[in-house]
């Protein structure tokens, strides 16, 4: 623990934050806020309503805190270090650990740090750490909804993968590889607060990668991988200058530990490198279909609206609207 704290403090005290903006662009990210990120990160797992619930949030936060505040004691209580290593590093559980917590976490940490630096916050590294861990802690709290999630999951995520992501976000070689060679981007959802149920919906952290080494036709046709609570593979096609359409199919997770789920089909459109809209059929959050239209498509002068509409499996329409706010308002079951 002392070694971890000393590493983090070294980064903070040395002011080792990015001076060149690799991700954040105020012209393209005008509505992006750290609060939106925390909401998306916290409520990401509610995309799987079969395992996770956002009810009794404060009680779940207490549970996760009790599990992580004494890691050695809880690791031994839940099966020991051997079981932790086997489950979290050498089973299917390592897939979200690496994809979401490590790769996605390093991307988001750099994005946050650049946001805080651009907006003149003192110690942007400290702010980025606080906001990333707020999202991580919220996410871990909601994961306590299911009995198969033990302290091992929280400890591996918070003490290993999330911390490694924070540290590696300072490594320019690693980040340049993610951003330039793998073309990693965040395509997070637009979270909406339901006026009917007093819960969030349409929240989630999602990432894509289009490895350069596999691109062909002068980069006009690219392999496309989308990962989060929905894991999708397909192709991206540049059909007009700066306009890209991506199609794919894959799995919407219903059992995240066993990497099981239902088949989902997706369609995306981008302009100038920014997401205009996404359509999922048979996707997460128990929706038979869901359409997100982003501000890049709907923007008018200083107004940055986003629109969400979806159909819940078994009946019921979900609607949401965001306008220059960290989250939107709507209803999740008309």
N, C-alpha and C positions, 0 to 999 in steps of 0.2 A: 504493500500500500504506500509506503514512504517513497519507493522508487517511482511509482505512478505519479504521486503528487509532485515530486521534484521535477519530473519531465514536463508536466503541465505548467508548473510555475516558471520553468525555464523559458518556455515559449512565450508566456505572458510578459515576463519581465524584460526579455530581450526585444519585445515589440516585433516578433517575427511574423508579421502578417504581410499578405501579398500587396505589392506596390503597383502591379499592373493587373488590370481587371481581365481575367481569363473567361469569366462567365457573366458577371453582372453587367447589364447594359441598361441604363435608366430609360432609354428610348423604347426598348423592347420589354422591359420589366416594370412598367409604370405602375401596375396594380399589385405587383408582388410585394408581400410584407412578411416579416418574420412571424407575425401572429397567424397568418394563413398557413405557414409551414408547420407551426406547432399544432394547429388544429388537424391538418392533414396527417401529421405524424402520429398524434395521439389516437385518432379515431380510424387509422388505417385498417386495423384488424376487424372493424365492424363490417367490412365487405364480406366477411364470412359469418352470417348470422347463426349458423349451425353450431359454432364453437364459442363465439364471443358476443358480449353484450356491453353496452355503455351504461347500464343501470348501476346504481350504487357506486358511482365513481370514487367518491372520497373513501369509502370503505376498502375498495380495491387498492387505492394508493397506499393505505395503511398496511395492507397485506404485503404488497411488493416491497415497501420500505423495511418491514420486519424480516423479509427474506434476504435482503441485500446488505443490511447494516452489519451483520456478522457472517461474512461469506464462508469462513472456514467451518464454523459450527453448522451452517445450513447445508453446505456441500456434503459434509459427513452424514448429516441426518437424512438426506435424500438419496443416499447410495454411495457416496464417496467420490474421490477424484477420478478414479478409473472409469466410473459410470459417466461422469460429466464429460470427460475427454472422448469417450466412445460415442456418446449421444450427440454432443454438440460439434465435434470436429470430424467424426468418421461415420456419419450416417447421413440420411437425406436432410437432416436438420441443418447441415452446414450450407445448403444451397441458399436459403434466405439469409443466413448469417453473413455469407460473403456478398451475395447480390444486393440485399437491402441495407444491411447494417454497415458493411465495409465499403463497397463501391458506391452505393447511393449515399451513404453517410459522409464520405469524403467529398463528394460533389456538393452536397447541401452545405457542409461546413464552409467550404470555400465560397459558395454563393452568399452565405450569411455574412462572412467576414468582409467580403467586398461591398456588400450592401451597407454595413455599419460604417465602413471606412468612407465610402462615397457620401454618406449622410452626416459625416462629421462627428460620429460618436467617439468618445475617448475609449481607448483600449478595445478596439473592435474584436480582438481575439477572445477577450473575456466574454463579451456579449454573444459571440457566435457559440462559444462553449455552453453558456447558460441556456440559450434557446435550443440548441441541438439536444441537450440533455433533458430539457423540459419535454420535448417531443418524445424522446426515448423513454423517459420515466412514465409518461402518460400511456404510451403504447404497452409497456410492460405491465402497467396496472390493469389494463383491459384484458391482457392475456391471462390474468389470474382467473378469468371467468371459467376456464376449463380445467378439469381436475388433472389432465395429463401434463399440464405445464407446471413444472416444479421450480425451485430456486435455481437449479442448474441453468435453465434457459435465461433467466434474468441476469445471473452473474456472468455467464459467457458473453451475453450481448453487451452489458454495460461496462464490464471491466476489461473485456478483450476486444471484441469487434468494433464497438462504438468508439472506444478510446483509440484503437489503431487507426480508425478512419479519421479521427480528429488530428492525430499526429501526421498521418500520411498526406493530409490536405496541404501540408507545408512543403512536401517534396515535389518540386517542379517537374522532375523527370517522370515521376509516377502520374501526376496530374496531366502533364502534356500527353502522355500515352493514352490516358482515359479520354481526354477531350479531342485530341487530334487523330490518333490512330484508331481508337475504338469508337469515336464520335458519340460518346455518352452524353445524354441530355435528360433533364427531368421533365416529365409530362404529368405533373401532379393534377389531381382533380380540383374542382371548385366546390369547397365545402358549403353546405347549406344547413341553416338552423330551421327545423320544422316548427311552425307555429301551432301545429296540431298535436304532435307527440312530445315536444320539448326535447328532442334529440337531434343530433347531427346526422345528415346523410350525404351521399356523394363526396365523402372524404377519402383520401388515400394518397400515398406516395407511390409514384410510378416512374420508371426509367426506361430509356431505350438505348440500344447500341447498334451501330451499323459499321462493323469493322472494315477499314479501308482495304485490307489485304484481300477481301472477298468481293470487292466491288468490280463491276465491269461496264463495258460500253461507255468509257470515259466518265464513270461515276454516275451516269444517269440511272442505272439499275443497281440497287444495293440490297444486300440481305438485311433483314430487319428483325430485331429481337426486342420484345417489350417484356419487362419483368416487374413484378410486384406481387400483389395478391392474385393477379392474373398473369400467366406466363404464356406469351404468344410469339410465334415465329412467322415470318412472311417476307414480302418484298416491298421496297420503296422505289417509286418510279418518278423521275423528274420529267413531267410532260410539257412544261413550259418554263422559261427562265424564272427561277426562284419559286416555282410552284411544284409541290410534291404530293403525291398520293401514296399511301401505304395500306396494304391489305395483309391480313394474317389470320391465323387460327391457332388455338392452343387450349389451355386449361384455366378455368376459374376455380381456385382452390376451395374445397369444402373440408378437407383434412390437411392442414398445413404441415403436420409432422410426417405424414406418409406421402405427401405430395400427390394427393388424389383430388379429383374434382370433376366438373362437367365441361364439355366441349364448348368453347366460345369462339365467335367470329368477330373480327374487328375491321374498321375502316377509319383512316385518319387523313386529314388534309392540312398541309402547311403552306405558308407564304412567307418568303424572306426568312426562313429558318425558325419561324414561330408557329405554334399549333393553332389552327383555325377552328377545328372541330374534330370530335371523335364519336364513333358509333359502335356500340357493343351489342351483340345479339347473344342471348343466353349467358350473360356475364355475371359479374359479382353482385353482391348485395341483394341476391335473390330477384334480380330484374331480368325479365325476358328480353327487354331491349332498353338501351339508355343512350341518349344523345346529349353531348356537351358542346355548346357553341361558346368560343372563347372571345375575349375582348379584341384580340388581333383581327377578328372577322367583323365584330359589331361596333368597334370603337367609332365615336363621333365627337370630334373636337376634344374636349377635356373629359368626356364621359366614357368610361370603360366598362360597359356592361358584359355580363356573361349570362348564359341561359342554359338551364338543365331541364330535360323532360325524360321520363322513363316510365315503364310499365312494370309493376311488381308482378312476379309470378303468382298466379292465382287470382289476379285482378287488383286494380287500384293504380292510379296514376300518381307519379311523383313529379312535382314542379318546383323550380327554384330560379331566383333571379339575383345576380350580384351586380352592384353598381358602386364602384369606387369604395369598396369595403373589404375588410379581411375575410368576410364570409357573407353568404347570401341568406335570403329569407325565402321560405316557401312552405310546402307541405309534402309529406312523404307518403300520403295514402288518401287520394281523393276517391 
